[in-house]
Amino acid sequence: MKNLMFLCIIVFLLAACSSSNNNKQSNEGDSKVTANFIGKWQGDIEIPQAALSIIIDLHEITGTLSVPIQGLIDYPFQSVHYNKDTMTVEVNLNGSPIRITGKLEGNKITGTFTQNGQSYPIAFSKHVPEEITYEEISIAVEGGNLKAALQLTEEKHAPIAIIIAGSGPTTKDGNTMGMGENNSLKMLAEGLAMQGIASVRFDKRGIAENASLVSSEEEFTIDQYVKDVEQLIKFAKEDNRFTAVHIIGHSEGSLIGMMAAKNEEVDSFISLAGAGRAADVILLEQLQDQLTPELLSKTEQILSSLKAGKEVREVPTELQALFRPSVQQYMISWLKQHPTSLIKQLSMPVLVVQGTTDLQVNYVDAEALKAANETAKLVYIDGMNHVLKSAPVDREANIATYSNPTLPLADTLVETITEFFEN
């Protein structure tokens, strides 16, 4: 890189000696355009499922790439080049080549993101840092420290809710990798704080800020999630700022929350869009319209084997993302848990909240949870979907809300939770 810079300086000097003032003005103009690239830019890769947000930090001869939802922060460029109003970034991400090309148009950069031969449109705008409204804390857990967001209230003493995110690579804000941003859990935490209820939420072990807590996917089980929540419960109980400790589990977080509440005493438990049936039953229901009959039959066989505690060596290519060998131990630990058996064992007040336009779990799950715990309160929120936003039944329009961070939470959700805590 130093040699390249040296050659560029020589070429510039030679050109300067023989060029006219017009050429000098042109060079100065190019420099000004290049300078307009410098700084942080946030862009959305338009992948088929949903937009994936990335941040590039452009400097004159170097820069970094960040994908916050994947826990990739300030990964160095291999190279960056500018040519008048265009730029080209090369990144070698652990052997996977990435190229980002873009053209500067006003305060926007539009171009293409290419990785492993696959290209997608991308559009950048100037990065605006997220306003941090919470206190960053670190809790000692198995294998290291769990980073978490402590959302405080104006009151010195307040109840606190531990908010547990749903299945898959889901962050503390409720955003799942590959599905875009909806910020549902961030909105929930901020909404509760306005009502005098503190909260703590966290990127799940192995995700984003807590990616380093999972060193081997093969050895990971759901019990490690549960242990992390138990440590958060202990933290909250020992902090004299908090008058009561509650758990709010969203989707799979409901199951994890039940397991933790069974082991560590809390003041109440809330299931938000939590499953009431066995995981394999719901998985098959969700996949039946997406797989061929042959693949669906194979899925049933794999799930049956995993539920019996037996790993499956041969998995079709089409099912690798779901049943790859490295996640089978996790699935075995997950499939042996049944939500109705767990909720039946909870003696604290329980609230089951279910949206009427949820495409992933439905009234059958809510009613099953309610039936298993006679003292539980069940509330349906009309028009609320799985990411806690107001959405129609139409699948395409419903899924669109999964990547809309400007859409507010469904009406009455925060109010329903607040009233439950107060009674």
ZIBELLIN-V415524 format. One record per run of one state. SS is the DSSP state (~ for helix, > for strand, _ for the rest). FROM is the first residue (numbers start at 1). LEN is the number of residues. Records with the same first field share a line. If there is no record, write none. Layout:
SS = FROM-LEN / FROM-LEN
This chain:
_ = 1-1 / 19-2 / 38-1 / 47-4 / 59-4 / 71-1 / 77-2 / 84-2 / 94-2 / 106-2 / 116-2 / 127-8 / 142-2 / 152-6 / 165-5 / 171-5 / 177-7 / 195-2 / 203-5 / 214-3 / 220-2 / 239-3 / 251-1 / 264-4 / 273-6 / 288-5 / 308-9 / 324-1 / 336-3 / 345-4 / 356-7 / 373-4 / 382-2 / 385-4 / 391-4 / 404-5 / 410-3 / 423-1
~ = 2-17 / 21-17 / 68-3 / 184-11 / 208-6 / 217-3 / 222-17 / 252-12 / 279-9 / 293-15 / 317-7 / 325-11 / 339-6 / 363-10 / 395-9 / 413-10
> = 39-8 / 51-8 / 63-5 / 72-5 / 79-5 / 86-8 / 96-10 / 108-8 / 118-9 / 135-7 / 144-8 / 158-7 / 170-1 / 176-1 / 197-6 / 242-9 / 268-5 / 349-7 / 377-5 / 384-1 / 389-2 / 409-1
